[in-house]
Amino acid sequence: MRKALEQAEIARSQAEVPIGAVVVLNGKVIGRGYNQREINENALHHAEMIAISNACKKIGYWRLIDCELFVTIEPCPMCAGALINSRIKRVVFGALDPKAGAVVSLERILDNPKFNHHVTYEGNVLETECQEIMKKFFREIRLRQKNAKNSL
């Protein structure tokens, strides 16, 4: 999870929502990603999607059967679907996402027995650190907005 937090810091430094993810196979990071929606102007460029894509390129195959994904925030519906479709074995996430989380918060996509692949999950790993980077990011945005308003 610390490697995912490093990716989140990269996102924050680029004015992106600070979410980071890594894909691990046999204890080695094979894919990294951080949110790049603003930079690339692409709604699909979530940290998980980028990390999964990089891992697939690294191993030369789309099935990540024995891999685990570590992400700082609970995956959204799109990313939860990508976990299933890429055959990730397990996802570990830091903080819950009460507005978009699709693992336990708003939906329980990974618990649906009808899918042909099942992803196990664990949440609240380094939860405080993962929440804090998000809080810090949004505090900075509000401060910038307030300062811009006051300078008019």
Buried (B, 14 or more C-beta within 10 A) or exposed (E): BEBBBBBBBBBBEEEBBBBBBBBBBEEEBBBBBBBBBEEEEEEEBBBBBBBBBBBBEBBEEEEBEEBBBBBBBBBBBBBBBBBBBBBBBBBBBBBBBEEBBBBBBBBEBBEEEEEEBEBEBEBBBBBEBBBBBBEEBEEEEEEEEEEEEEEE
